[in-house]
């Protein structure tokens, strides 16, 4: 018998909890908007161009950074040496 339920937390979206033959597995499908990485423990920088959110897996800003920011995740100031 398989028992499956879905729920969300503040950081994770669409969690899947599966109980099968005495074994419990917790599997997340994707991070909530604004978070990324393993277990969604990283918060996006907020410096992505066009008010876009970062990639939920990698944290990258696919449209580039706001002026004054650099790096794929737009988390480094251009004025930083």
Secondary structure, DSSP 4 states (H G I P E B T S, - for coil): -EEEEEE--SSEEEEEEEEETTEEEEEEEEEPTTEESGGG-EEP-S-BGGGPPPPTTT---TT-B-TTEESTTS-EETT--
